[in-house]
């Protein structure tokens, strides 16, 4: 499985780390209101609309979101 292999390589080269699923990441936001576009691949948070040249290998590796306290 690619995710387990990537996690293993990450830990062997950088020390510690662990892949988290979408639900686990969403839980960090708690009751905060997610701002559009929500929890998405980091490349989709580029406000100027430009894209990174080579995203094919890393596009789904990291996701992020922004939320605000109500």
mmCIF file of the N, C-alpha and C atoms, coordinates in Angstrom:
data_MODEL
# 
_entry.id   MODEL 
# 
loop_
_atom_site.group_PDB 
_atom_site.id 
_atom_site.type_symbol 
_atom_site.label_atom_id 
_atom_site.label_alt_id 
_atom_site.label_comp_id 
_atom_site.label_asym_id 
_atom_site.label_entity_id 
_atom_site.label_seq_id 
_atom_site.pdbx_PDB_ins_code 
_atom_site.Cartn_x 
_atom_site.Cartn_y 
_atom_site.Cartn_z 
_atom_site.occupancy 
_atom_site.B_iso_or_equiv 
_atom_site.pdbx_formal_charge 
_atom_site.auth_seq_id 
_atom_site.auth_comp_id 
_atom_site.auth_asym_id 
_atom_site.auth_atom_id 
_atom_site.pdbx_PDB_model_num 
ATOM 1   N N  . UNK A 1 1  ? 0.844   -1.174 0.000   1.00 0.00 ? 1  UNK A N  1 
ATOM 2   C CA . UNK A 1 1  ? 0.000   0.000  0.000   1.00 0.00 ? 1  UNK A CA 1 
ATOM 3   C C  . UNK A 1 1  ? 0.893   1.242  0.000   1.00 0.00 ? 1  UNK A C  1 
ATOM 4   N N  . UNK A 1 2  ? 0.623   2.194  -0.862  1.00 0.00 ? 2  UNK A N  1 
ATOM 5   C CA . UNK A 1 2  ? 1.472   3.368  -1.023  1.00 0.00 ? 2  UNK A CA 1 
ATOM 6   C C  . UNK A 1 2  ? 1.570   4.209  0.245   1.00 0.00 ? 2  UNK A C  1 
ATOM 7   N N  . UNK A 1 3  ? 0.474   4.367  0.952   1.00 0.00 ? 3  UNK A N  1 
ATOM 8   C CA . UNK A 1 3  ? 0.480   5.200  2.154   1.00 0.00 ? 3  UNK A CA 1 
ATOM 9   C C  . UNK A 1 3  ? 1.402   4.608  3.212   1.00 0.00 ? 3  UNK A C  1 
ATOM 10  N N  . UNK A 1 4  ? 1.306   3.336  3.440   1.00 0.00 ? 4  UNK A N  1 
ATOM 11  C CA . UNK A 1 4  ? 2.172   2.689  4.440   1.00 0.00 ? 4  UNK A CA 1 
ATOM 12  C C  . UNK A 1 4  ? 3.635   2.749  4.027   1.00 0.00 ? 4  UNK A C  1 
ATOM 13  N N  . UNK A 1 5  ? 3.912   2.560  2.741   1.00 0.00 ? 5  UNK A N  1 
ATOM 14  C CA . UNK A 1 5  ? 5.284   2.652  2.254   1.00 0.00 ? 5  UNK A CA 1 
ATOM 15  C C  . UNK A 1 5  ? 5.825   4.074  2.430   1.00 0.00 ? 5  UNK A C  1 
ATOM 16  N N  . UNK A 1 6  ? 5.019   5.054  2.099   1.00 0.00 ? 6  UNK A N  1 
ATOM 17  C CA . UNK A 1 6  ? 5.446   6.443  2.244   1.00 0.00 ? 6  UNK A CA 1 
ATOM 18  C C  . UNK A 1 6  ? 5.698   6.783  3.711   1.00 0.00 ? 6  UNK A C  1 
ATOM 19  N N  . UNK A 1 7  ? 4.822   6.326  4.590   1.00 0.00 ? 7  UNK A N  1 
ATOM 20  C CA . UNK A 1 7  ? 4.989   6.573  6.025   1.00 0.00 ? 7  UNK A CA 1 
ATOM 21  C C  . UNK A 1 7  ? 6.273   5.911  6.535   1.00 0.00 ? 7  UNK A C  1 
ATOM 22  N N  . UNK A 1 8  ? 6.546   4.711  6.077   1.00 0.00 ? 8  UNK A N  1 
ATOM 23  C CA . UNK A 1 8  ? 7.766   4.000  6.487   1.00 0.00 ? 8  UNK A CA 1 
ATOM 24  C C  . UNK A 1 8  ? 9.005   4.768  6.046   1.00 0.00 ? 8  UNK A C  1 
ATOM 25  N N  . UNK A 1 9  ? 9.031   5.203  4.787   1.00 0.00 ? 9  UNK A N  1 
ATOM 26  C CA . UNK A 1 9  ? 10.180  5.955  4.268   1.00 0.00 ? 9  UNK A CA 1 
ATOM 27  C C  . UNK A 1 9  ? 10.333  7.268  5.022   1.00 0.00 ? 9  UNK A C  1 
ATOM 28  N N  . UNK A 1 10 ? 9.241   7.942  5.272   1.00 0.00 ? 10 UNK A N  1 
ATOM 29  C CA . UNK A 1 10 ? 9.265   9.199  6.018   1.00 0.00 ? 10 UNK A CA 1 
ATOM 30  C C  . UNK A 1 10 ? 9.916   8.986  7.384   1.00 0.00 ? 10 UNK A C  1 
ATOM 31  N N  . UNK A 1 11 ? 9.489   7.961  8.084   1.00 0.00 ? 11 UNK A N  1 
ATOM 32  C CA . UNK A 1 11 ? 10.025  7.697  9.421   1.00 0.00 ? 11 UNK A CA 1 
ATOM 33  C C  . UNK A 1 11 ? 11.486  7.262  9.383   1.00 0.00 ? 11 UNK A C  1 
ATOM 34  N N  . UNK A 1 12 ? 11.864  6.519  8.369   1.00 0.00 ? 12 UNK A N  1 
ATOM 35  C CA . UNK A 1 12 ? 13.260  6.082  8.253   1.00 0.00 ? 12 UNK A CA 1 
ATOM 36  C C  . UNK A 1 12 ? 14.197  7.239  7.942   1.00 0.00 ? 12 UNK A C  1 
ATOM 37  N N  . UNK A 1 13 ? 13.726  8.240  7.213   1.00 0.00 ? 13 UNK A N  1 
ATOM 38  C CA . UNK A 1 13 ? 14.598  9.338  6.793   1.00 0.00 ? 13 UNK A CA 1 
ATOM 39  C C  . UNK A 1 13 ? 14.477  10.586 7.668   1.00 0.00 ? 13 UNK A C  1 
ATOM 40  N N  . UNK A 1 14 ? 13.292  10.855 8.197   1.00 0.00 ? 14 UNK A N  1 
ATOM 41  C CA . UNK A 1 14 ? 13.094  12.089 8.955   1.00 0.00 ? 14 UNK A CA 1 
ATOM 42  C C  . UNK A 1 14 ? 12.836  11.876 10.442  1.00 0.00 ? 14 UNK A C  1 
ATOM 43  N N  . UNK A 1 15 ? 12.694  10.664 10.881  1.00 0.00 ? 15 UNK A N  1 
ATOM 44  C CA . UNK A 1 15 ? 12.503  10.413 12.311  1.00 0.00 ? 15 UNK A CA 1 
ATOM 45  C C  . UNK A 1 15 ? 11.133  9.887  12.646  1.00 0.00 ? 15 UNK A C  1 
ATOM 46  N N  . UNK A 1 16 ? 10.183  10.781 12.846  1.00 0.00 ? 16 UNK A N  1 
ATOM 47  C CA . UNK A 1 16 ? 8.845   10.327 13.226  1.00 0.00 ? 16 UNK A CA 1 
ATOM 48  C C  . UNK A 1 16 ? 7.788   11.014 12.375  1.00 0.00 ? 16 UNK A C  1 
ATOM 49  N N  . UNK A 1 17 ? 6.653   10.422 12.332  1.00 0.00 ? 17 UNK A N  1 
ATOM 50  C CA . UNK A 1 17 ? 5.537   10.985 11.592  1.00 0.00 ? 17 UNK A CA 1 
ATOM 51  C C  . UNK A 1 17 ? 4.512   9.910  11.326  1.00 0.00 ? 17 UNK A C  1 
ATOM 52  N N  . UNK A 1 18 ? 3.327   10.355 10.974  1.00 0.00 ? 18 UNK A N  1 
ATOM 53  C CA . UNK A 1 18 ? 2.258   9.397  10.717  1.00 0.00 ? 18 UNK A CA 1 
ATOM 54  C C  . UNK A 1 18 ? 1.225   10.044 9.819   1.00 0.00 ? 18 UNK A C  1 
ATOM 55  N N  . UNK A 1 19 ? 0.746   9.275  8.862   1.00 0.00 ? 19 UNK A N  1 
ATOM 56  C CA . UNK A 1 19 ? -0.317  9.752  7.979   1.00 0.00 ? 19 UNK A CA 1 
ATOM 57  C C  . UNK A 1 19 ? -1.628  9.723  8.755   1.00 0.00 ? 19 UNK A C  1 
ATOM 58  N N  . UNK A 1 20 ? -2.437  10.742 8.582   1.00 0.00 ? 20 UNK A N  1 
ATOM 59  C CA . UNK A 1 20 ? -3.752  10.806 9.230   1.00 0.00 ? 20 UNK A CA 1 
ATOM 60  C C  . UNK A 1 20 ? -4.837  10.812 8.161   1.00 0.00 ? 20 UNK A C  1 
ATOM 61  N N  . UNK A 1 21 ? -5.948  10.202 8.470   1.00 0.00 ? 21 UNK A N  1 
ATOM 62  C CA . UNK A 1 21 ? -7.084  10.194 7.560   1.00 0.00 ? 21 UNK A CA 1 
ATOM 63  C C  . UNK A 1 21 ? -7.846  11.502 7.631   1.00 0.00 ? 21 UNK A C  1 
ATOM 64  N N  . UNK A 1 22 ? -8.701  11.738 6.644   1.00 0.00 ? 22 UNK A N  1 
ATOM 65  C CA . UNK A 1 22 ? -9.479  12.978 6.569   1.00 0.00 ? 22 UNK A CA 1 
ATOM 66  C C  . UNK A 1 22 ? -10.282 13.232 7.850   1.00 0.00 ? 22 UNK A C  1 
ATOM 67  N N  . UNK A 1 23 ? -10.980 12.231 8.351   1.00 0.00 ? 23 UNK A N  1 
ATOM 68  C CA . UNK A 1 23 ? -11.812 12.417 9.551   1.00 0.00 ? 23 UNK A CA 1 
ATOM 69  C C  . UNK A 1 23 ? -10.957 12.807 10.763  1.00 0.00 ? 23 UNK A C  1 
ATOM 70  N N  . UNK A 1 24 ? -9.784  12.218 10.860  1.00 0.00 ? 24 UNK A N  1 
ATOM 71  C CA . UNK A 1 24 ? -8.890  12.525 11.977  1.00 0.00 ? 24 UNK A CA 1 
ATOM 72  C C  . UNK A 1 24 ? -8.400  13.975 11.895  1.00 0.00 ? 24 UNK A C  1 
ATOM 73  N N  . UNK A 1 25 ? -8.117  14.451 10.692  1.00 0.00 ? 25 UNK A N  1 
ATOM 74  C CA . UNK A 1 25 ? -7.682  15.838 10.522  1.00 0.00 ? 25 UNK A CA 1 
ATOM 75  C C  . UNK A 1 25 ? -8.842  16.798 10.771  1.00 0.00 ? 25 UNK A C  1 
ATOM 76  N N  . UNK A 1 26 ? -10.018 16.478 10.254  1.00 0.00 ? 26 UNK A N  1 
ATOM 77  C CA . UNK A 1 26 ? -11.192 17.328 10.471  1.00 0.00 ? 26 UNK A CA 1 
ATOM 78  C C  . UNK A 1 26 ? -11.489 17.498 11.952  1.00 0.00 ? 26 UNK A C  1 
ATOM 79  N N  . UNK A 1 27 ? -11.219 16.475 12.743  1.00 0.00 ? 27 UNK A N  1 
ATOM 80  C CA . UNK A 1 27 ? -11.478 16.540 14.188  1.00 0.00 ? 27 UNK A CA 1 
ATOM 81  C C  . UNK A 1 27 ? -10.646 17.627 14.862  1.00 0.00 ? 27 UNK A C  1 
ATOM 82  N N  . UNK A 1 28 ? -9.486  17.956 14.326  1.00 0.00 ? 28 UNK A N  1 
ATOM 83  C CA . UNK A 1 28 ? -8.663  19.024 14.904  1.00 0.00 ? 28 UNK A CA 1 
ATOM 84  C C  . UNK A 1 28 ? -9.361  20.377 14.851  1.00 0.00 ? 28 UNK A C  1 
ATOM 85  N N  . UNK A 1 29 ? -10.265 20.554 13.894  1.00 0.00 ? 29 UNK A N  1 
ATOM 86  C CA . UNK A 1 29 ? -10.956 21.833 13.728  1.00 0.00 ? 29 UNK A CA 1 
ATOM 87  C C  . UNK A 1 29 ? -12.125 21.997 14.698  1.00 0.00 ? 29 UNK A C  1 
ATOM 88  N N  . UNK A 1 30 ? -12.559 20.898 15.306  1.00 0.00 ? 30 UNK A N  1 
ATOM 89  C CA . UNK A 1 30 ? -13.616 20.966 16.316  1.00 0.00 ? 30 UNK A CA 1 
ATOM 90  C C  . UNK A 1 30 ? -14.840 21.718 15.854  1.00 0.00 ? 30 UNK A C  1 
ATOM 91  N N  . UNK A 1 31 ? -15.273 22.691 16.661  1.00 0.00 ? 31 UNK A N  1 
ATOM 92  C CA . UNK A 1 31 ? -16.480 23.471 16.374  1.00 0.00 ? 31 UNK A CA 1 
ATOM 93  C C  . UNK A 1 31 ? -16.211 24.693 15.497  1.00 0.00 ? 31 UNK A C  1 
ATOM 94  N N  . UNK A 1 32 ? -14.999 24.863 15.066  1.00 0.00 ? 32 UNK A N  1 
ATOM 95  C CA . UNK A 1 32 ? -14.679 26.024 14.252  1.00 0.00 ? 32 UNK A CA 1 
ATOM 96  C C  . UNK A 1 32 ? -15.345 25.902 12.882  1.00 0.00 ? 32 UNK A C  1 
ATOM 97  N N  . UNK A 1 33 ? -15.673 27.036 12.283  1.00 0.00 ? 33 UNK A N  1 
ATOM 98  C CA . UNK A 1 33 ? -16.326 27.073 10.973  1.00 0.00 ? 33 UNK A CA 1 
ATOM 99  C C  . UNK A 1 33 ? -15.263 27.010 9.871   1.00 0.00 ? 33 UNK A C  1 
ATOM 100 N N  . UNK A 1 34 ? -15.346 25.982 9.039   1.00 0.00 ? 34 UNK A N  1 
ATOM 101 C CA . UNK A 1 34 ? -14.393 25.843 7.937   1.00 0.00 ? 34 UNK A CA 1 
ATOM 102 C C  . UNK A 1 34 ? -14.645 26.923 6.893   1.00 0.00 ? 34 UNK A C  1 
ATOM 103 N N  . UNK A 1 35 ? -13.571 27.484 6.366   1.00 0.00 ? 35 UNK A N  1 
ATOM 104 C CA . UNK A 1 35 ? -13.645 28.494 5.317   1.00 0.00 ? 35 UNK A CA 1 
ATOM 105 C C  . UNK A 1 35 ? -13.414 27.781 3.984   1.00 0.00 ? 35 UNK A C  1 
ATOM 106 N N  . UNK A 1 36 ? -14.151 28.199 2.955   1.00 0.00 ? 36 UNK A N  1 
ATOM 107 C CA . UNK A 1 36 ? -14.008 27.592 1.630   1.00 0.00 ? 36 UNK A CA 1 
ATOM 108 C C  . UNK A 1 36 ? -12.575 27.713 1.144   1.00 0.00 ? 36 UNK A C  1 
ATOM 109 N N  . UNK A 1 37 ? -12.025 26.707 0.508   1.00 0.00 ? 37 UNK A N  1 
ATOM 110 C CA . UNK A 1 37 ? -12.667 25.527 -0.024  1.00 0.00 ? 37 UNK A CA 1 
ATOM 111 C C  . UNK A 1 37 ? -12.725 24.347 0.945   1.00 0.00 ? 37 UNK A C  1 
ATOM 112 N N  . UNK A 1 38 ? -12.491 24.566 2.231   1.00 0.00 ? 38 UNK A N  1 
ATOM 113 C CA . UNK A 1 38 ? -12.562 23.481 3.209   1.00 0.00 ? 38 UNK A CA 1 
ATOM 114 C C  . UNK A 1 38 ? -11.253 22.735 3.317   1.00 0.00 ? 38 UNK A C  1 
ATOM 115 N N  . UNK A 1 39 ? -11.334 21.487 3.677   1.00 0.00 ? 39 UNK A N  1 
ATOM 116 C CA . UNK A 1 39 ? -10.154 20.636 3.833   1.00 0.00 ? 39 UNK A CA 1 
ATOM 117 C C  . UNK A 1 39 ? -9.815  20.034 2.471   1.00 0.00 ? 39 UNK A C  1 
ATOM 118 N N  . UNK A 1 40 ? -8.772  20.551 1.851   1.00 0.00 ? 40 UNK A N  1 
ATOM 119 C CA . UNK A 1 40 ? -8.422  20.179 0.482   1.00 0.00 ? 40 UNK A CA 1 
ATOM 120 C C  . UNK A 1 40 ? -6.903  20.039 0.344   1.00 0.00 ? 40 UNK A C  1 
ATOM 121 N N  . UNK A 1 41 ? -6.425  19.462 -0.776  1.00 0.00 ? 41 UNK A N  1 
ATOM 122 C CA . UNK A 1 41 ? -4.983  19.442 -1.013  1.00 0.00 ? 41 UNK A CA 1 
ATOM 123 C C  . UNK A 1 41 ? -4.430  20.869 -0.929  1.00 0.00 ? 41 UNK A C  1 
ATOM 124 N N  . UNK A 1 42 ? -3.246  21.030 -0.348  1.00 0.00 ? 42 UNK A N  1 
ATOM 125 C CA . UNK A 1 42 ? -2.684  22.360 -0.112  1.00 0.00 ? 42 UNK A CA 1 
ATOM 126 C C  . UNK A 1 42 ? -2.622  23.217 -1.361  1.00 0.00 ? 42 UNK A C  1 
ATOM 127 N N  . UNK A 1 43 ? -2.403  22.611 -2.506  1.00 0.00 ? 43 UNK A N  1 
ATOM 128 C CA . UNK A 1 43 ? -2.313  23.376 -3.757  1.00 0.00 ? 43 UNK A CA 1 
ATOM 129 C C  . UNK A 1 43 ? -3.603  24.131 -4.063  1.00 0.00 ? 43 UNK A C  1 
ATOM 130 N N  . UNK A 1 44 ? -4.728  23.692 -3.544  1.00 0.00 ? 44 UNK A N  1 
ATOM 131 C CA . UNK A 1 44 ? -6.004  24.362 -3.801  1.00 0.00 ? 44 UNK A CA 1 
ATOM 132 C C  . UNK A 1 44 ? -6.199  25.591 -2.929  1.00 0.00 ? 44 UNK A C  1 
ATOM 133 N N  . UNK A 1 45 ? -5.259  25.871 -2.049  1.00 0.00 ? 45 UNK A N  1 
ATOM 134 C CA . UNK A 1 45 ? -5.334  27.064 -1.201  1.00 0.00 ? 45 UNK A CA 1 
ATOM 135 C C  . UNK A 1 45 ? -4.504  28.208 -1.760  1.00 0.00 ? 45 UNK A C  1 
ATOM 136 N N  . UNK A 1 46 ? -4.189  28.177 -3.030  1.00 0.00 ? 46 UNK A N  1 
ATOM 137 C CA . UNK A 1 46 ? -3.394  29.252 -3.633  1.00 0.00 ? 46 UNK A CA 1 
ATOM 138 C C  . UNK A 1 46 ? -4.345  30.371 -4.070  1.00 0.00 ? 46 UNK A C  1 
ATOM 139 N N  . UNK A 1 47 ? -4.388  31.492 -3.331  1.00 0.00 ? 47 UNK A N  1 
ATOM 140 C CA . UNK A 1 47 ? -5.349  32.555 -3.635  1.00 0.00 ? 47 UNK A CA 1 
ATOM 141 C C  . UNK A 1 47 ? -5.141  33.225 -4.988  1.00 0.00 ? 47 UNK A C  1 
ATOM 142 N N  . UNK A 1 48 ? -3.933  33.170 -5.541  1.00 0.00 ? 48 UNK A N  1 
ATOM 143 C CA . UNK A 1 48 ? -3.692  33.816 -6.824  1.00 0.00 ? 48 UNK A CA 1 
ATOM 144 C C  . UNK A 1 48 ? -4.066  32.928 -8.003  1.00 0.00 ? 48 UNK A C  1 
ATOM 145 N N  . UNK A 1 49 ? -4.495  31.705 -7.712  1.00 0.00 ? 49 UNK A N  1 
ATOM 146 C CA . UNK A 1 49 ? -4.926  30.798 -8.767  1.00 0.00 ? 49 UNK A CA 1 
ATOM 147 C C  . UNK A 1 49 ? -3.809  30.086 -9.496  1.00 0.00 ? 49 UNK A C  1 
ATOM 148 N N  . UNK A 1 50 ? -2.565  30.413 -9.182  1.00 0.00 ? 50 UNK A N  1 
ATOM 149 C CA . UNK A 1 50 ? -1.450  29.733 -9.826  1.00 0.00 ? 50 UNK A CA 1 
ATOM 150 C C  . UNK A 1 50 ? -1.284  28.337 -9.249  1.00 0.00 ? 50 UNK A C  1 
ATOM 151 N N  . UNK A 1 51 ? -0.773  27.443 -10.062 1.00 0.00 ? 51 UNK A N  1 
ATOM 152 C CA . UNK A 1 51 ? -0.539  26.088 -9.588  1.00 0.00 ? 51 UNK A CA 1 
ATOM 153 C C  . UNK A 1 51 ? 0.952   25.798 -9.555  1.00 0.00 ? 51 UNK A C  1 
ATOM 154 N N  . UNK A 1 52 ? 1.327   24.873 -8.710  1.00 0.00 ? 52 UNK A N  1 
ATOM 155 C CA . UNK A 1 52 ? 2.717   24.440 -8.645  1.00 0.00 ? 52 UNK A CA 1 
ATOM 156 C C  . UNK A 1 52 ? 2.978   23.551 -9.851  1.00 0.00 ? 52 UNK A C  1 
ATOM 157 N N  . UNK A 1 53 ? 4.128   23.710 -10.468 1.00 0.00 ? 53 UNK A N  1 
ATOM 158 C CA . UNK A 1 53 ? 4.432   23.012 -11.715 1.00 0.00 ? 53 UNK A CA 1 
ATOM 159 C C  . UNK A 1 53 ? 4.269   21.497 -11.638 1.00 0.00 ? 53 UNK A C  1 
ATOM 160 N N  . UNK A 1 54 ? 4.825   20.871 -10.611 1.00 0.00 ? 54 UNK A N  1 
ATOM 161 C CA . UNK A 1 54 ? 4.801   19.411 -10.545 1.00 0.00 ? 54 UNK A CA 1 
ATOM 162 C C  . UNK A 1 54 ? 4.067   18.955 -9.288  1.00 0.00 ? 54 UNK A C  1 
ATOM 163 N N  . UNK A 1 55 ? 2.778   18.748 -9.406  1.00 0.00 ? 55 UNK A N  1 
ATOM 164 C CA . UNK A 1 55 ? 1.975   18.356 -8.256  1.00 0.00 ? 55 UNK A CA 1 
ATOM 165 C C  . UNK A 1 55 ? 1.580   16.893 -8.286  1.00 0.00 ? 55 UNK A C  1 
ATOM 166 N N  . UNK A 1 56 ? 1.844   16.208 -9.361  1.00 0.00 ? 56 UNK A N  1 
ATOM 167 C CA . UNK A 1 56 ? 1.301   14.855 -9.516  1.00 0.00 ? 56 UNK A CA 1 
ATOM 168 C C  . UNK A 1 56 ? 1.705   13.914 -8.387  1.00 0.00 ? 56 UNK A C  1 
ATOM 169 N N  . UNK A 1 57 ? 2.936   14.043 -7.854  1.00 0.00 ? 57 UNK A N  1 
ATOM 170 C CA . UNK A 1 57 ? 3.383   13.137 -6.807  1.00 0.00 ? 57 UNK A CA 1 
ATOM 171 C C  . UNK A 1 57 ? 2.986   13.588 -5.406  1.00 0.00 ? 57 UNK A C  1 
ATOM 172 N N  . UNK A 1 58 ? 2.783   14.877 -5.227  1.00 0.00 ? 58 UNK A N  1 
ATOM 173 C CA . UNK A 1 58 ? 2.523   15.379 -3.880  1.00 0.00 ? 58 UNK A CA 1 
ATOM 174 C C  . UNK A 1 58 ? 1.128   15.956 -3.680  1.00 0.00 ? 58 UNK A C  1 
ATOM 175 N N  . UNK A 1 59 ? 0.329   16.006 -4.720  1.00 0.00 ? 59 UNK A N  1 
ATOM 176 C CA . UNK A 1 59 ? -0.975  16.671 -4.653  1.00 0.00 ? 59 UNK A CA 1 
ATOM 177 C C  . UNK A 1 59 ? -1.830  16.160 -3.501  1.00 0.00 ? 59 UNK A C  1 
ATOM 178 N N  . UNK A 1 60 ? -1.951  14.848 -3.325  1.00 0.00 ? 60 UNK A N  1 
ATOM 179 C CA . UNK A 1 60 ? -2.798  14.300 -2.269  1.00 0.00 ? 60 UNK A CA 1 
ATOM 180 C C  . UNK A 1 60 ? -2.027  13.914 -1.016  1.00 0.00 ? 60 UNK A C  1 
ATOM 181 N N  . UNK A 1 61 ? -0.749  14.275 -0.954  1.00 0.00 ? 61 UNK A N  1 
ATOM 182 C CA . UNK A 1 61 ? 0.067   13.924 0.199   1.00 0.00 ? 61 UNK A CA 1 
ATOM 183 C C  . UNK A 1 61 ? -0.268  14.778 1.406   1.00 0.00 ? 61 UNK A C  1 
ATOM 184 N N  . UNK A 1 62 ? -0.539  16.068 1.182   1.00 0.00 ? 62 UNK A N  1 
ATOM 185 C CA . UNK A 1 62 ? -0.835  16.979 2.289   1.00 0.00 ? 62 UNK A CA 1 
ATOM 186 C C  . UNK A 1 62 ? -2.126  17.723 2.013   1.00 0.00 ? 62 UNK A C  1 
ATOM 187 N N  . UNK A 1 63 ? -2.978  17.741 3.016   1.00 0.00 ? 63 UNK A N  1 
ATOM 188 C CA . UNK A 1 63 ? -4.213  18.515 2.916   1.00 0.00 ? 63 UNK A CA 1 
ATOM 189 C C  . UNK A 1 63 ? -4.245  19.502 4.064   1.00 0.00 ? 63 UNK A C  1 
ATOM 190 N N  . UNK A 1 64 ? -4.963  20.559 3.881   1.00 0.00 ? 64 UNK A N  1 
ATOM 191 C CA . UNK A 1 64 ? -5.049  21.575 4.917   1.00 0.00 ? 64 UNK A CA 1 
ATOM 192 C C  . UNK A 1 64 ? -6.355  22.330 4.812   1.00 0.00 ? 64 UNK A C  1 
ATOM 193 N N  . UNK A 1 65 ? -6.624  23.072 5.848   1.00 0.00 ? 65 UNK A N  1 
ATOM 194 C CA . UNK A 1 65 ? -7.835  23.859 5.871   1.00 0.00 ? 65 UNK A CA 1 
ATOM 195 C C  . UNK A 1 65 ? -7.653  25.054 6.782   1.00 0.00 ? 65 UNK A C  1 
ATOM 196 N N  . UNK A 1 66 ? -8.549  25.994 6.645   1.00 0.00 ? 66 UNK A N  1 
ATOM 197 C CA . UNK A 1 66 ? -8.574  27.177 7.487   1.00 0.00 ? 66 UNK A CA 1 
ATOM 198 C C  . UNK A 1 66 ? -9.964  27.267 8.087   1.00 0.00 ? 66 UNK A C  1 
ATOM 199 N N  . UNK A 1 67 ? -10.030 27.611 9.350   1.00 0.00 ? 67 UNK A N  1 
ATOM 200 C CA . UNK A 1 67 ? -11.320 27.725 10.027  1.00 0.00 ? 67 UNK A CA 1 
ATOM 201 C C  . UNK A 1 67 ? -11.289 28.951 10.929  1.00 0.00 ? 67 UNK A C  1 
ATOM 202 N N  . UNK A 1 68 ? -12.464 29.413 11.291  1.00 0.00 ? 68 UNK A N  1 
ATOM 203 C CA . UNK A 1 68 ? -12.535 30.556 12.208  1.00 0.00 ? 68 UNK A CA 1 
ATOM 204 C C  . UNK A 1 68 ? -13.482 30.227 13.360  1.00 0.00 ? 68 UNK A C  1 
ATOM 205 N N  . UNK A 1 69 ? -13.196 30.859 14.460  1.00 0.00 ? 69 UNK A N  1 
ATOM 206 C CA . UNK A 1 69 ? -14.022 30.666 15.652  1.00 0.00 ? 69 UNK A CA 1 
ATOM 207 C C  . UNK A 1 69 ? -15.309 31.456 15.457  1.00 0.00 ? 69 UNK A C  1 
ATOM 208 N N  . UNK A 1 70 ? -16.417 30.837 15.750  1.00 0.00 ? 70 UNK A N  1 
ATOM 209 C CA . UNK A 1 70 ? -17.725 31.525 15.573  1.00 0.00 ? 70 UNK A CA 1 
ATOM 210 C C  . UNK A 1 70 ? -17.993 32.473 16.695  1.00 0.00 ? 70 UNK A C  1 
# 
